[in-house]
Amino acid sequence: MNICVIGDKDMTTGFRLAGVTAVARVDKINDTPQVLEELLQKEYDIIIISENHASYADEQIRKLRSKPH
C-alpha cells in the first residue's frame, strides 16, 4: 500500500521512523495546497495530512470528499 504523509518536521520524522518512506515535509504551511495537488497526481492509496496543514488545503479536501469513490 502506498502511503504518503504531509506535515511538519516532527510529524514526518515520526512517520519515517514508523517505516513510511513517502513524506512531504512542508515548512511553509502556505505551500500545503500546492504540495497536496502534486501528491494527488501520483498514485497513493492513502495521504495522511496534519490537522494544521489540512486547514490550509480545506478547499481541495472538500472537493476530494465530494468525489465518488
N, C-alpha and C positions, 0 to 999 in steps of 0.2 A: 504494500500500500504506500502510495506517495503522499507524504505529509510535509507541509511547509509551515513555518512559524513566522509571523510578523510581530515585532516588538522591539523593546529597548535592549540594552546590553545585558541586563540581568536576566530578562526573560529568555532571550535567545541562547545565552550561555547555559541556563538550566536545561533547556530542551536539547542542546548539543550534548550535554553530559548524560542525558537520558537516551541518546542514540539517534536523535533526529539530525540529519545532515543538511537538509534544505532549510536554511533560516535567512530571513531578511531583517537585518538589524537596521532600524530606522531611527537615527539620532535626531533628525529634523522632522518632528511629528507632522508638520505641514506637508511633507513628502509622501505621507501614507497613501492617499488616493492613487497617486501615480504608481507607487510600488505595488499596490493591490492590483491595479489594472494590468501591469506587466505579468504578475503571477497568474492572473486569470487566463492569460494566453497560453500558459503551459498546462500540462496535464497532471494536476494534483488532485488526489481524491479528497483530501482534507486540507483546508487552510485555517490555521489557528491564529487568531489576532488578539492582542491585548485589548482590554476594555477601553483604555485610554486612546490607543491608536484607532480603534473601531469608531470612536466618536468623531474622528476626522474623516472617516470614509463612510459616513452614515448613508449618504445618497446611494452609493454603489451597493452597499449591503442591502438596503431596502429593495433595490432592483433585483438582486440575486434571490431574495426571499420570495419575490412575486413570480419568478420563473417556475414553470412546471418542472418537476424532477424527471 
